[in-house]
Structure formats: C-alpha cells, structure tokens
Amino acid sequence: TDPIYDLDLLVGTPDVTDEMILCSNLTFINVSVGLHNLIQQKIRFAKTNFIDKMKEKNKNVQAHKNLLQQLEEGGLNMVSAIDENEDYDQVDFKSCGDIGKDLKNIQHKTIQSQTQLFEMDQHYYSLHLEIKTLQKVKDELDQFNDDYKIKLSQLHRVLHRIGRCIDDNKSTKESMSEAMTATQSQQRTMMHKISEKISQVQGKLQTLQQADNAAENATEIENHEEYLHGLQEFIAGLQKLSRSSEAKMQHFEDVIRHLIEQRANIKEEIRHLKQKAIQKLQTIRDKYLKPNLQSMSDEYDERLQARDARGTTTSNNDRDELNEVSLMDYKETPRSTPVGVLHQREKSMNRIYKKITDLESRAVTTSATDYLSSLTEIRELQLVFSDTKLRHFYRKFVTQCNMVFDDCSLASLALMQETAEISSPIIRESTGIQMLSAVVLKTKSTDKPMAMHTMIQNGNHEMGATATDEELKSVDLDDDDDDDGGKGMDVDNYLHEELENVVDFIRSLPDREIVIMQVARYLASALPFRAFILGNKERKYRNMHFVQDLSPAEKDEKQKETESIYGDAEKGREAKQLIRIEKFVYDKIKEWMGSITGVYGTDSSNSVKTALENDVVAQVRSSHAARLIVNVVYGLDVSW
C-alpha cells in the first residue's frame, strides 16, 4: 500500500534556519537546564562522596575533642561516664589506667582525624570550585538571556516602526508623484500659452514704444508693462511651484533612504546580537556540557536501571504513541492456523500504515516554525509550573481573565435579550462590569491619561474601586465643551457601548481560552514581569523610609508579629508576595481591558482591538493573536 500523501509535493521548504534554532528561546532553556542538571549531578556526587563523609568525620573529630576535654577535667573518674555515653560509641577508646598515656593517645587520634578531615576537604575543594564555576556560568547565562530578549524585543519594535514609517512615506511619495504627473502636462500647456502671450505683449509694447505718438500712448504702454510683469510673475510662480514639488519629492526620497539605512543598521545589530548569543551558547556547550556528557548519560542510565528495578517503568500510555507501533510477539502466542497468522499480520501492517499516515499528516499540516514554537511552549510551561509563584500567577491570570470576559459576554447577552439593564445590580456587581467601569471612567486629559475623574481624584474612591450608581450618573463623560446643559454623556449608554466593543473583541479571538493561556505564559516568562512575580528585583526604595525609622526593638517586634501570623518570616514573605501577584494580575487584565476600549489610543499601536481587526492571521491563529496582544498591550515583542 502506498502512502496517502506525496511528501515531495506537499511538504514545503522548512521556514526555520539554523540561526533561528541555535539562538531560539528553546536553545537557551535547554542549555540552562543542562547546566542546572549538571550542577545537581555534581552536588549529589559531592554529597555522597565528600559532604556526608566529611560530616561523619567532623562528628568524629568533635567527639575526640570532647573526650579529651572531659579527661583533662575529670581524669580517670570520667571513664565510667564516658563508657556509658552513647556519643562516644564511635570513638575507639579504652583506658589503660594511666591518664597521661590516655590523653596522649586521644590527642594523637584527634590530630589523625583532623588530618583526614583536612585531606578530604582538600580533595573536595576542586569539586566545590567547579560547582561554583558552573553556578556562576548558569547565572551569567540567565542574565544574558534576559538582556538578549529585552534588547531583541526593543530592536524588533524599532524595526517594525521604521518599516511602518517607510511604508507611510512611500505611499505619500507615490500619491504626490501621481498628482505631479497629472498636473505637469497642464503646467506645460499653461506655461506655453503664457510664453506666447508674453511674446505678443512684448511685441505690441515694443511697437507702442517705437511709435511717433509714444507720449500720447503712455497710459497704454504702462498698462501693457504691468500686464507683462504680471505674466512674468505668474510663470515664475509656476516654475517655483514645480521646483517646490520636486524638492518635496527629493525630501521624501531622502527620508526614505535614511530610514532604509536605519533599518539596515537595526538588522545588522540584530544579526550581531544573534551571533553573539550563538557563540556564547556554543562556548558553554563545548566547555562545560560536552566534557560532562558521558557522566550525565551514565548517571541517567543508573537512575533508569534503579527505576526499572523498583518496577516503575514507563507505561505504554505515557509513551509517544505516534512514533511507536506495538507488534505481536508470535513466540508467546499459541499456535494457530495459517489463515489466522495472515489476519494477524494484516492487522499489524494496518497499524503500521496508520502510524505512517499520521506522521505524514503531521508533516504536511505543521510547519517547522510552528513545531519549534510548540516545543518552546512546552519547555516554558514546564519552567512556569515548576515554580510556586509563577504557577500561582499563571493560574490566577487565566482564571480571572476568563471570568472577566465571561461576565462581559453574559452581561451583553442579558442586555440583548432585555432580561436585565446595565444599571441592574446583577450586572453592575459582576467582576467584569466592575473592571470595565473602573477602566472606561478615566479622564482623557493629556497630563494624566490614567487618572480617575474628579470624584476619585478628590479621595472619594481608591484606584480600581467601583463607583455607586448615583456617583456614576454625576460624572461628565463628554470631553467637548459644548453647551449640553452640564449633563454630559449618559453613563449607562457609554458603558453599554464600551461593553459591546469588549464583547466584539472577545468574539473575534480564535480559541479565547488558548489565547489567554499563551498570554499568561508570555508574561510569566519575560522580563520585567517575571522579575516582579518572583520578587527578585524589587524597587530599591521599597520600604526604605519605613525600615530606617524602625528601631531594633521595633524590627524584632515586627519580625515576631510576622512569625506569629504565618509561622515564620519566610512563609510571611511568600504570602505577601502571592498577594502582590494577585494585585498584579488585576492590573494586567485591566491594562488589557483599557487597550480594548481605546483608553490609550485608537490606532493599531495602542488599541489591541484595532490591531486585531487589521491582522487577518491573528484572527484565525491563536498563537499570532497572543503575540499581537502582548506586543500591543504590554509592549513585549516575543518574536525571539
């Protein structure tokens, strides 16, 4: 049986280059994880072969020292107490009856144990230094990865804006060129007729000036001279207009040329940055990972054998069924007729062909870029769910965002079916409508674009608080200074209009839940959001004035209070950080809502709704929609 698909015809050329793979986020993750695994392997080796033994030897040394101290203080009277003390069971000591010889013997054994401990520490020093070096390399790689992604994101955004400026200037230049082409023929015709008219007027003027009665024709001569001067100024104006148009064309050409040069410089900088990343990753592989590859492989084999010995082998359900076909072992099956054997063989071959067909289908429908993105997504999700804070952020963001969007959709459905009004408590008290109210009731002034209206600025409400119906109706939402009697825009109609905009955006998202999860993954994986979630890089002035004003006694009291509430200080810090994460999730969703409603602007660079309407691919592919959202809403370019 032939395969269903002809791979030579259906599978396109891979759209992923070696450079994209070598400096991709997946490569950074794999190298960083490889360093982490190598460090953990060496730590386990050090713990087994050095640290545990050094602890035992140190315990032995301390026992000898304590024994020596007790003998020096109590003499032979302490021998019976020493024999009964279990702390000295590991010490080989038996008194000979002479305290001097006993002390000398214990001193010798103590020095011998200390010498052995020192030798073990000397042997462990090189391994300890290697572990510290590997940890330093990993930290430097993680810092380089963060800086690389931030700088690459900025360069991509600049490149995108330069490309947009080039397109705008080209379109303006083409429009001007078409207008000049359309008017050039008319200008030439007009200039030709004016030149003929000037020649006629000059001839007539010359005739009048040469006539015998020139004095009598002075008025007529003066009129002809003024007429001639006007024609000459008119033709000079046409020539100046033509030169001005040509100068504008030249200006646009210069602007486009400079922008193209800037774009070339940005692309060169991107290539240089990627080459630097490739070189650093390759250096780490060659210098640290490859020399230890055999030892890591041996350790993996040992752990796999230990797992098999415990009977915890991987089940068939955990394997990749797409790449494995279970074949029947005919040696273990009872003898059957030739017809039965043929039927079994046919079933086995059909399973093989089905697997081949599935592989061909996957190769046809999945591009290399999408496959690389899928692998990267899996690795990033593994890192996110391996950390408590990142996992908490991810789950909270996905849950809260879905709840907000569901509230808006249900509210819109209730308003459309006229089962509720926008001012109804069941609508107004939902989480989604509360957030929408907090977002759209912002002033659009240029000095404070994100400040609340006067009632909130005066202290009646905190940021993010929901106003009452009476206060909402008193708010003037009309930015124009027209005579509307002081009423302003009706708040209910305004909220209803913005609600419909949000719902239209929600409906235009492809696989909304997938998009939200991918947005959460991007935020949890990229700086500066990841740093805030983990609490690694807090502001330097955080609580500075508060800490400086506290006395040592007050600090101890605050520490005891925290420990009494959470059990210990570390749990208290973790709990406070989780609270900050929940507030951070609320703020990020509110920023998304503000971009949908056009609070920051209505162009495609500020309004995610406008950007989604202009991007056809993002309307059908969830991965593109998520990248567009984090780019427009959060200013994060994730095209690493």
C-alpha positions as CSV (number, residue, x, y, z in Angstrom):
1,T,0.0,0.0,0.0
2,D,1.4,3.4,-1.0
3,P,1.3,6.4,1.4
4,I,-1.7,8.7,1.0
5,Y,0.5,11.9,0.7
6,D,3.4,12.5,-1.6
7,L,5.9,14.2,0.8
8,D,8.0,15.6,-2.1
9,L,5.0,17.6,-3.3
10,L,3.1,18.5,-0.2
11,V,5.8,19.3,2.4
12,G,7.2,22.8,1.8
13,T,10.7,24.1,2.4
14,P,11.4,24.4,6.1
15,D,11.0,28.1,7.2
16,V,13.3,27.7,10.1
17,T,17.0,28.5,9.6
18,D,19.9,27.1,11.6
19,E,20.4,30.6,13.1
20,M,16.8,30.7,14.3
21,I,17.3,27.3,16.0
22,L,20.7,28.0,17.5
23,C,19.6,31.3,19.2
24,S,16.0,30.4,19.9
25,N,14.5,30.6,23.4
26,L,14.2,26.8,23.3
27,T,18.0,26.5,22.9
28,F,18.6,28.9,25.8
29,I,16.2,26.9,28.0
30,N,17.9,23.6,27.1
31,V,21.4,24.9,27.8
32,S,20.3,26.4,31.1
33,V,18.5,23.2,32.1
34,G,21.6,21.3,31.1
35,L,23.8,23.4,33.3
36,H,21.2,23.0,36.1
37,N,21.2,19.2,35.8
38,L,25.0,19.1,35.7
39,I,25.2,21.2,38.8
40,Q,22.7,19.0,40.6
41,Q,24.6,15.9,39.5
42,K,27.9,17.2,40.9
43,I,26.1,18.3,44.1
44,R,24.7,14.8,44.5
45,F,28.2,13.3,43.8
46,A,29.8,15.8,46.3
47,K,27.2,15.0,48.9
48,T,27.6,11.2,48.5
49,N,31.4,11.1,48.3
50,F,32.5,14.1,50.3
51,I,29.9,16.1,52.3
52,D,28.3,13.2,54.1
53,K,31.7,11.6,54.8
54,M,33.1,15.0,56.0
55,K,30.1,15.4,58.3
56,E,30.8,12.0,59.8
57,K,34.5,12.7,60.1
58,N,33.8,16.1,61.7
59,K,31.4,14.5,64.1
60,N,34.2,12.0,65.0
61,V,36.7,14.9,65.5
62,Q,34.3,16.7,67.8
63,A,33.8,13.5,69.8
64,H,37.5,13.1,70.2
65,K,37.9,16.8,71.3
66,N,35.0,16.4,73.8
67,L,36.5,13.2,75.1
68,L,39.9,14.9,75.5
69,Q,38.4,17.8,77.3
70,Q,36.5,15.6,79.8
71,L,39.5,13.5,80.5
72,E,41.6,16.6,81.1
73,E,39.0,18.0,83.5
74,G,37.9,14.8,85.4
75,G,40.7,12.4,84.9
76,L,40.1,8.7,85.3
77,N,37.0,9.4,87.3
78,M,35.2,10.2,84.0
79,V,36.0,6.9,82.3
80,S,32.8,5.1,83.5
81,A,30.7,8.1,82.4
82,I,32.4,8.1,79.0
83,D,31.7,4.4,78.5
84,E,28.0,4.9,79.3
85,N,27.7,8.0,77.0
86,E,26.5,6.9,73.5
87,D,28.1,10.0,71.9
88,Y,31.4,8.3,72.3
89,D,30.5,4.9,70.8
90,Q,32.3,5.8,67.5
91,V,35.5,6.7,69.4
92,D,37.9,3.8,69.8
93,F,39.0,4.5,73.4
94,K,39.8,2.1,76.3
95,S,41.7,3.5,79.3
96,C,44.9,1.8,80.2
97,G,44.8,3.2,83.7
98,D,47.4,5.9,83.1
99,I,45.8,9.3,82.5
100,G,48.9,10.6,80.8
101,K,49.0,7.8,78.2
102,D,45.3,8.1,77.7
103,L,45.5,11.8,77.0
104,K,48.4,11.3,74.6
105,N,46.6,8.6,72.8
106,I,43.4,10.7,72.4
107,Q,45.4,13.7,71.2
108,H,47.1,11.5,68.6
109,K,43.8,10.2,67.4
110,T,42.3,13.7,67.3
111,I,45.1,15.0,65.2
112,Q,44.8,12.0,62.9
113,S,41.1,12.6,62.4
114,Q,41.7,16.3,61.8
115,T,44.3,15.4,59.2
116,Q,42.0,13.1,57.5
117,L,39.2,15.7,57.5
118,F,41.7,18.3,56.1
119,E,42.7,15.9,53.3
120,M,39.0,15.2,52.4
121,D,38.4,18.9,52.3
122,Q,41.4,19.4,50.0
123,H,40.1,16.8,47.7
124,Y,36.6,18.3,47.8
125,Y,37.9,21.8,47.1
126,S,38.4,21.3,43.3
127,L,34.9,19.9,43.0
128,H,33.4,22.7,45.1
129,L,35.2,25.2,42.9
130,E,33.9,23.5,39.8
131,I,30.3,23.7,41.2
132,K,30.7,27.4,41.9
133,T,32.1,28.0,38.4
134,L,29.1,26.2,36.8
135,Q,26.7,28.1,39.0
136,K,28.3,31.4,38.0
137,V,28.1,30.4,34.3
138,K,24.4,29.5,34.7
139,D,23.7,32.8,36.4
140,E,25.5,34.7,33.7
141,L,23.7,32.8,31.0
142,D,20.3,33.5,32.6
143,Q,21.2,37.2,32.9
144,F,22.5,37.2,29.3
145,N,19.2,35.5,28.2
146,D,17.1,38.2,29.9
147,D,19.2,41.0,28.4
148,Y,19.2,39.4,25.0
149,K,15.4,39.0,24.9
150,I,14.8,42.6,26.1
151,K,17.2,44.1,23.6
152,L,16.0,41.9,20.8
153,S,12.4,42.8,21.6
154,Q,13.3,46.5,21.5
155,L,15.1,46.2,18.2
156,H,12.2,44.3,16.7
157,R,9.7,47.0,17.8
158,V,12.0,49.7,16.4
159,L,12.3,47.7,13.2
160,H,8.6,47.4,12.9
161,R,8.1,51.2,13.4
162,I,10.8,52.0,10.9
163,G,9.1,49.7,8.4
164,R,5.8,51.4,9.0
165,C,7.3,54.9,8.5
166,I,8.9,53.7,5.3
167,D,5.6,52.5,4.0
168,D,3.8,55.7,5.0
169,N,6.5,57.9,3.3
170,K,6.4,55.7,0.2
171,S,2.7,55.9,0.0
172,T,2.8,59.7,0.4
173,K,5.6,60.0,-2.2
174,E,3.6,57.8,-4.7
175,S,0.5,60.0,-4.1
176,M,2.5,63.1,-4.7
177,S,4.1,61.6,-7.8
178,E,0.7,60.8,-9.2
179,A,-0.5,64.3,-8.5
180,M,2.6,65.8,-10.1
181,T,2.3,63.6,-13.2
182,A,-1.3,64.7,-13.6
183,T,-0.5,68.4,-13.3
184,Q,2.7,68.5,-15.2
185,S,1.0,68.4,-18.6
186,Q,-1.4,71.1,-17.6
187,Q,1.5,73.2,-16.3
188,R,3.4,72.8,-19.5
189,T,0.4,73.8,-21.6
190,M,-0.2,76.9,-19.4
191,M,3.4,77.9,-19.5
192,H,3.5,77.5,-23.3
193,K,0.4,79.7,-23.7
194,I,1.7,82.3,-21.2
195,S,5.0,82.4,-23.0
196,E,3.2,83.0,-26.3
197,K,1.1,85.7,-24.6
198,I,4.3,87.3,-23.2
199,S,5.8,87.4,-26.7
200,Q,2.7,89.0,-28.1
201,V,2.6,91.6,-25.3
202,Q,6.3,92.3,-25.7
203,G,5.9,92.8,-29.5
204,K,2.9,95.1,-29.0
205,L,4.7,97.0,-26.3
206,Q,7.8,97.5,-28.5
207,T,5.5,98.8,-31.3
208,L,3.9,101.3,-29.0
209,Q,7.3,102.5,-27.7
210,Q,8.7,103.0,-31.2
211,A,5.6,104.8,-32.4
212,D,5.8,108.6,-33.0
213,N,3.0,109.3,-30.6
214,A,4.6,107.4,-27.7
215,A,3.9,110.2,-25.3
216,E,0.2,110.1,-26.1
217,N,0.2,106.3,-25.5
218,A,2.0,106.4,-22.2
219,T,-1.0,105.1,-20.3
220,E,-1.5,102.2,-22.7
221,I,2.3,101.4,-22.5
222,E,2.1,101.4,-18.7
223,N,-0.8,99.1,-18.8
224,H,1.0,96.7,-21.1
225,E,4.1,96.8,-18.9
226,E,2.0,95.9,-15.8
227,Y,0.3,93.1,-17.8
228,L,3.7,91.8,-18.9
229,H,5.1,92.0,-15.4
230,G,2.1,90.0,-14.1
231,L,2.5,87.3,-16.8
232,Q,6.2,87.0,-15.9
233,E,5.4,86.7,-12.2
234,F,2.8,84.1,-12.9
235,I,5.1,82.0,-15.0
236,A,7.8,82.4,-12.3
237,G,5.2,81.2,-9.7
238,L,4.5,78.1,-11.8
239,Q,8.2,77.3,-12.1
240,K,8.6,77.8,-8.4
241,L,5.7,75.5,-7.7
242,S,7.3,72.9,-9.9
243,R,10.6,73.2,-8.1
244,S,8.8,73.0,-4.8
245,S,7.1,69.8,-5.8
246,E,10.4,68.4,-7.0
247,A,12.1,69.5,-3.7
248,K,9.3,67.7,-1.7
249,M,9.8,64.6,-3.8
250,Q,13.5,64.8,-3.1
251,H,12.8,65.3,0.6
252,F,10.7,62.1,0.7
253,E,13.4,60.2,-1.2
254,D,16.0,61.4,1.4
255,V,13.8,60.5,4.3
256,I,13.1,57.0,2.8
257,R,16.8,56.5,2.1
258,H,17.7,57.4,5.7
259,L,15.0,55.1,7.1
260,I,16.2,52.3,4.9
261,E,19.8,52.9,6.2
262,Q,18.5,52.8,9.8
263,R,16.6,49.6,9.1
264,A,19.8,48.1,7.6
265,N,21.7,49.1,10.8
266,I,19.0,47.6,13.0
267,K,19.1,44.4,11.1
268,E,22.8,44.3,11.3
269,E,22.6,44.9,15.0
270,I,20.1,42.0,15.3
271,R,22.4,39.7,13.4
272,H,25.3,40.7,15.6
273,L,23.3,40.1,18.7
274,K,22.2,36.7,17.5
275,Q,25.7,35.7,16.5
276,K,26.9,36.7,20.0
277,A,24.2,34.6,21.6
278,I,25.0,31.6,19.3
279,Q,28.7,32.0,20.2
280,K,28.0,32.1,24.0
281,L,25.7,29.1,23.8
282,Q,28.3,27.1,21.8
283,T,31.1,28.1,24.2
284,I,29.1,26.8,27.1
285,R,28.3,23.5,25.3
286,D,31.9,22.9,24.3
287,K,33.5,24.0,27.6
288,Y,31.1,22.6,30.2
289,L,28.3,20.4,28.8
290,K,30.1,18.1,26.3
291,P,33.0,17.2,28.6
292,N,30.4,16.0,31.2
293,L,28.0,14.5,28.8
294,Q,29.2,10.9,29.4
295,S,29.0,11.2,33.1
296,M,25.5,12.7,32.9
297,S,24.5,9.9,30.5
298,D,25.9,7.3,32.9
299,E,24.0,8.8,35.8
300,Y,20.8,8.8,33.8
301,D,21.3,5.1,32.9
302,E,21.9,4.3,36.5
303,R,18.7,6.1,37.6
304,L,16.8,4.4,34.8
305,Q,18.0,1.0,35.9
306,A,17.1,1.8,39.5
307,R,13.7,2.8,38.5
308,D,13.2,-0.4,36.4
309,A,14.4,-2.4,39.4
310,R,11.7,-0.8,41.5
311,G,9.2,-1.8,38.9
312,T,8.2,1.8,37.9
313,T,8.9,1.5,34.2
314,T,7.1,3.8,31.9
315,S,3.7,2.5,30.9
316,N,2.6,2.4,27.3
317,N,0.1,5.2,27.9
318,D,3.0,7.6,28.8
319,R,4.9,7.0,25.6
320,D,4.5,8.8,22.3
321,E,2.0,6.5,20.6
322,L,2.5,8.4,17.3
323,N,6.1,7.1,16.9
324,E,5.6,3.6,18.3
325,V,3.7,0.6,17.0
326,S,3.0,-2.4,19.2
327,L,3.7,-5.6,17.3
328,M,2.6,-9.0,18.4
329,D,5.2,-11.4,19.6
330,Y,4.5,-14.6,17.8
331,K,6.7,-16.7,20.0
332,E,4.5,-16.1,23.0
333,T,1.2,-16.7,21.2
334,P,-0.2,-20.2,20.8
335,R,0.0,-21.9,17.5
336,S,-2.8,-21.1,15.1
337,T,-3.8,-21.8,11.5
338,P,-2.1,-20.1,8.5
339,V,-5.3,-18.0,7.9
340,G,-5.1,-16.7,11.5
341,V,-1.5,-15.8,11.1
342,L,-2.2,-13.9,7.9
343,H,-5.1,-12.0,9.6
344,Q,-2.8,-11.0,12.5
345,R,-0.1,-9.9,10.1
346,E,-2.6,-7.8,8.1
347,K,-3.8,-6.1,11.4
348,S,-0.2,-5.4,12.3
349,M,0.6,-3.9,8.9
350,N,-2.5,-1.8,9.0
351,R,-1.4,-0.3,12.4
352,I,2.0,0.5,10.8
353,Y,0.4,2.2,7.8
354,K,-1.9,4.2,10.1
355,K,1.1,5.5,12.1
356,I,2.9,6.4,8.8
357,T,-0.2,8.2,7.6
358,D,-0.4,10.1,10.9
359,L,3.2,11.1,10.6
360,E,2.7,12.3,7.0
361,S,-0.4,14.3,8.1
362,R,1.6,16.0,10.9
363,A,4.5,16.8,8.5
364,V,2.0,18.3,6.0
365,T,0.0,20.4,8.4
366,T,2.7,21.6,10.8
367,S,5.4,24.0,9.7
368,A,8.9,24.0,11.2
369,T,8.3,27.3,12.9
370,D,5.1,26.1,14.5
371,Y,6.8,22.9,15.6
372,L,9.6,24.9,17.2
373,S,7.1,27.2,18.9
374,S,5.3,24.2,20.2
375,L,8.4,22.7,21.7
376,T,9.3,26.1,23.2
377,E,5.8,26.5,24.7
378,I,6.1,23.1,26.4
379,R,9.5,23.9,27.9
380,E,8.3,27.3,29.1
381,L,5.2,25.8,30.7
382,Q,7.4,23.3,32.5
383,L,9.5,26.1,33.9
384,V,6.4,28.1,34.9
385,F,4.7,25.2,36.7
386,S,7.9,24.2,38.4
387,D,7.9,27.5,40.4
388,T,5.3,28.2,43.0
389,K,5.0,32.0,42.3
390,L,4.9,31.6,38.5
391,R,2.4,28.8,38.8
392,H,0.2,31.0,41.0
393,F,0.4,33.9,38.6
394,Y,-0.4,31.7,35.6
395,R,-3.5,30.1,37.2
396,K,-4.8,33.4,38.6
397,F,-4.3,35.2,35.3
398,V,-6.1,32.5,33.3
399,T,-8.9,32.2,35.8
400,Q,-9.5,35.9,36.4
401,C,-9.3,36.8,32.7
402,N,-11.7,34.1,31.7
403,M,-14.1,35.2,34.5
404,V,-13.9,38.9,33.4
405,F,-14.6,38.1,29.8
406,D,-17.3,35.6,30.7
407,D,-19.0,38.3,32.8
408,C,-18.9,40.8,29.9
409,S,-20.3,38.2,27.4
410,L,-23.1,37.2,29.8
411,A,-23.9,40.8,30.5
412,S,-24.1,41.6,26.8
413,L,-26.4,38.6,26.2
414,A,-28.7,39.7,29.0
415,L,-28.9,43.2,27.6
416,M,-29.5,41.9,24.1
417,Q,-32.4,39.7,25.3
418,E,-33.7,42.5,27.5
419,T,-33.6,40.3,30.7
420,A,-31.6,42.9,32.6
421,E,-30.4,46.5,32.3
422,I,-26.9,47.9,32.5
423,S,-27.7,49.5,35.8
424,S,-29.1,46.3,37.4
425,P,-27.2,45.1,40.5
426,I,-26.8,41.7,38.9
427,I,-24.9,43.3,36.0
428,R,-23.2,46.1,37.8
429,E,-21.8,43.9,40.6
430,S,-20.2,41.3,38.4
431,T,-16.4,41.3,38.3
432,G,-16.2,42.1,34.5
433,I,-18.5,45.1,34.6
434,Q,-16.8,46.4,37.7
435,M,-13.4,46.3,35.9
436,L,-14.9,47.8,32.8
437,S,-16.4,50.7,34.8
438,A,-13.1,51.3,36.5
439,V,-11.3,51.3,33.1
440,V,-13.7,53.5,31.0
441,L,-14.4,56.1,33.7
442,K,-10.9,57.6,33.2
443,T,-10.2,61.1,32.1
444,K,-8.6,61.5,28.7
445,S,-6.5,64.5,29.6
446,T,-3.0,64.5,28.2
447,D,-1.3,65.3,31.5
448,K,-2.9,62.4,33.5
449,P,-4.3,59.9,31.0
450,M,-4.8,57.2,33.6
451,A,-6.2,59.4,36.4
452,M,-9.7,58.9,37.6
453,H,-12.4,61.5,37.3
454,T,-12.8,64.3,39.8
455,M,-14.7,62.3,42.3
456,I,-11.9,59.8,42.6
457,Q,-9.2,62.4,42.4
458,N,-10.8,64.1,45.4
459,G,-10.4,60.9,47.5
460,N,-13.9,59.5,47.3
461,H,-12.6,56.3,45.9
462,E,-9.4,54.4,45.6
463,M,-7.9,53.3,42.3
464,G,-9.8,50.4,41.0
465,A,-12.8,51.0,43.3
466,T,-16.3,50.9,41.8
467,A,-18.5,54.0,42.0
468,T,-22.1,53.9,43.0
469,D,-24.9,54.5,40.5
470,E,-25.5,58.0,41.9
471,E,-21.9,58.9,41.5
472,L,-21.6,57.4,38.1
473,K,-24.6,59.4,36.8
474,S,-23.0,62.6,38.1
475,V,-19.8,62.0,36.1
476,D,-19.4,64.2,33.0
477,L,-18.0,61.8,30.3
478,D,-18.3,64.4,27.5
479,D,-14.8,65.8,26.6
480,D,-16.2,68.5,24.4
481,D,-17.0,71.9,25.8
482,D,-20.3,72.3,24.0
483,D,-23.5,73.5,25.7
484,D,-25.1,70.3,26.8
485,G,-26.6,71.7,29.9
486,G,-23.9,70.2,32.1
487,K,-25.3,66.7,31.7
488,G,-22.5,65.1,29.7
489,M,-22.8,61.7,28.2
490,D,-25.2,59.2,29.8
491,V,-23.1,56.7,31.8
492,D,-25.3,53.7,31.1
493,N,-25.2,54.2,27.4
494,Y,-21.5,54.8,27.5
495,L,-20.8,51.6,29.5
496,H,-23.2,49.7,27.2
497,E,-21.3,50.9,24.1
498,E,-17.9,50.0,25.6
499,L,-19.3,46.6,26.7
500,E,-20.2,45.9,23.1
501,N,-16.7,46.8,22.0
502,V,-15.2,44.4,24.5
503,V,-17.6,41.6,23.6
504,D,-16.8,42.1,19.9
505,F,-13.2,41.7,20.6
506,I,-13.8,38.6,22.7
507,R,-15.8,37.0,19.9
508,S,-13.1,37.8,17.3
509,L,-10.4,35.9,19.3
510,P,-9.6,32.5,17.9
511,D,-9.8,29.9,20.8
512,R,-10.1,32.5,23.5
513,E,-9.0,30.2,26.3
514,I,-5.9,29.2,24.4
515,V,-5.0,32.8,23.7
516,I,-5.4,33.7,27.4
517,M,-3.2,30.8,28.4
518,Q,-0.5,31.8,25.9
519,V,-0.6,35.5,27.1
520,A,-0.2,34.3,30.7
521,R,2.8,32.2,29.6
522,Y,4.5,35.1,27.8
523,L,4.0,37.3,30.8
524,A,5.3,34.7,33.2
525,S,8.4,34.0,31.0
526,A,9.6,37.5,30.1
527,L,11.1,40.4,31.9
528,P,10.2,42.6,33.7
529,F,7.0,40.7,34.5
530,R,8.8,37.5,35.6
531,A,11.1,39.5,37.9
532,F,8.1,41.2,39.7
533,I,6.3,37.9,40.0
534,L,9.3,36.2,41.6
535,G,10.1,39.3,43.7
536,N,13.8,39.1,42.6
537,K,14.2,42.7,41.5
538,E,12.1,44.9,43.7
539,R,12.5,48.7,43.8
540,K,15.5,49.9,45.7
541,Y,13.4,52.4,47.7
542,R,10.8,49.9,48.7
543,N,10.0,50.4,52.4
544,M,13.4,52.3,52.8
545,H,11.9,55.2,54.8
546,F,9.9,52.7,56.9
547,V,12.9,50.5,57.7
548,Q,15.2,53.4,58.6
549,D,12.6,54.8,61.0
550,L,12.3,51.5,62.9
551,S,14.4,50.8,66.0
552,P,16.0,47.4,66.5
553,A,13.3,46.6,69.1
554,E,10.6,47.6,66.7
555,K,12.2,45.4,64.0
556,D,12.2,42.5,66.3
557,E,8.6,43.1,67.2
558,K,7.6,43.3,63.6
559,Q,9.5,40.1,62.9
560,K,7.7,38.3,65.8
561,E,4.4,39.6,64.6
562,T,5.0,38.2,61.1
563,E,6.1,34.8,62.6
564,S,3.1,34.7,64.8
565,I,0.7,35.2,61.9
566,Y,2.4,33.0,59.2
567,G,4.5,30.6,61.3
568,D,7.9,32.0,60.2
569,A,9.3,35.0,58.3
570,E,9.9,33.1,55.1
571,K,6.3,32.0,54.9
572,G,5.2,35.6,55.6
573,R,7.2,36.9,52.7
574,E,5.8,34.2,50.4
575,A,2.2,35.0,51.4
576,K,2.8,38.7,50.9
577,Q,4.3,38.1,47.5
578,L,1.3,36.0,46.5
579,I,-1.0,38.9,47.5
580,R,1.1,41.2,45.3
581,I,0.8,38.8,42.4
582,E,-3.0,38.8,42.7
583,K,-2.9,42.6,42.5
584,F,-0.5,42.4,39.6
585,V,-2.9,40.1,37.8
586,Y,-5.8,42.5,38.3
587,D,-3.7,45.4,36.9
588,K,-2.5,43.4,33.8
589,I,-6.1,42.4,33.0
590,K,-7.2,46.0,33.4
591,E,-4.5,47.2,31.0
592,W,-5.8,44.6,28.5
593,M,-9.3,46.0,29.0
594,G,-8.1,49.5,28.6
595,S,-6.4,48.7,25.3
596,I,-9.6,47.1,24.0
597,T,-11.7,50.1,24.9
598,G,-9.2,52.5,23.4
599,V,-8.2,54.3,26.6
600,Y,-4.6,54.6,25.4
601,G,-5.5,55.5,21.8
602,T,-7.4,54.1,18.9
603,D,-4.5,53.4,16.5
604,S,-3.2,49.9,15.9
605,S,-0.1,50.5,18.1
606,N,-2.2,51.3,21.2
607,S,-5.6,49.6,20.6
608,V,-5.5,45.9,20.5
609,K,-9.0,45.8,19.0
610,T,-7.9,47.9,16.1
611,A,-4.7,45.8,15.7
612,L,-6.6,42.6,15.7
613,E,-9.1,43.9,13.1
614,N,-6.1,44.8,10.8
615,D,-4.4,41.4,11.2
616,V,-6.1,38.6,9.3
617,V,-3.7,35.9,10.5
618,A,-4.2,36.8,14.2
619,Q,-8.0,36.4,13.7
620,V,-7.6,32.7,12.8
621,R,-4.5,31.6,14.7
622,S,-4.3,31.8,18.5
623,S,-0.5,31.9,18.6
624,H,-0.4,35.0,16.4
625,A,-3.3,36.6,18.4
626,A,-1.4,36.1,21.7
627,R,1.8,37.6,20.3
628,L,-0.2,40.6,19.0
629,I,-1.8,41.1,22.4
630,V,1.4,41.1,24.4
631,N,3.0,43.4,21.8
632,V,0.3,46.0,21.7
633,V,-1.0,45.9,25.3
634,Y,2.2,45.2,27.3
635,G,4.9,46.4,24.8
636,L,6.5,43.0,24.7
637,D,7.8,41.6,21.4
638,V,8.1,37.8,21.7
639,S,9.4,37.1,18.2
640,W,12.7,35.7,19.7
